[in-house]
Amino acid sequence: MKKINNLPVIEYTNLSKLIDKRRVLLISSPSALVHSKKYLSHLNVVSSLNIQTADKKNIDQIILPKGDIDVCYAIGGGRVIDISRYLASKWNLEIICIPTIISTDAFLVDCTGLRERGGVTYIPSKKADKVIIDFDLIKKSDPKFNLSGCGDVLSIYTALFDWKESKENLSSSVYDVAQGILTGLISESDAIKEMDQRGLEVLVTQLALEVQLCYFYGNSRPEEGGEHFFVYCLENKIGAALHGEMVCFGILITSFLQGQSVSYIKEFMDKVGINYRPKGLTAPIVFETLMEMPQYIKDHYLARSVYNYYPFKKKEAEIKQFISSIL
Ligand SMILES: [Zn+2]
């Protein structure tokens, strides 16, 4: 039997109207609460947790706070929401997710990426029972966070190339729809650049379409390829950088290796103002990561991508030149 999951219910609303008299476990982070705290006065918060890491070992040590809890509220960015859905699933609790930034598709999906043994393991968790989006709250954050959310749509560019080349369960209809989601985002560059309510709605829509398409296909192959694999390996070296910004750099380097037009995707990133030079990223780190990739993808059983066959040794000079042109 094939079961097709659906997106969670998403409400665009004014958070200050949110009232919940049930006993709430609030899961958040100090930075997420800076702007959102004042909206939460009508929640009956009986307990709270702070999320600081996505390390599986640390997360599995978190215990459900004592006392009766009826519902979890996850308020924050991708990591807080990802981990909260995992904990709510483990504790069998309802979970309502309130993103404070749109930096990944974490508020839309039903699995959680946890770091384990130098890699990312996707563990089935649960999708949000409801997602509440207040654009006024999201607009309060630095636009760089929301711009980085484009990464999980733009990654379709390099993921589709790898998928087509591998011919593994290639579906031309899914391929074409994914292509449309990518060009849909790119066609809205003026709105994305503004990052006003319309731009944010476009971003949420394209992320949601990408997630729903992956549900129909059965996995994230249409949006996850070499660019994400590169990021999973890189994350061990530069830690706290924004996922979307690392993915955007991953798209540039991966499209270069694939021999695709880099300027097509870079022009969009430059126009809207996405930072693809994440904090801590240097040319030696990029090069070191690239050299490790052939082994990394084997060790972590990743799907076929350009990293399976690229002649790194032969192309060392070109790669170094490309890296220095981007960083
Ligand atoms: Zn991603």
Residues whose N, C-alpha, C, O or C-beta is under 5 A from the ligand:
A	BS01	ZN	D152
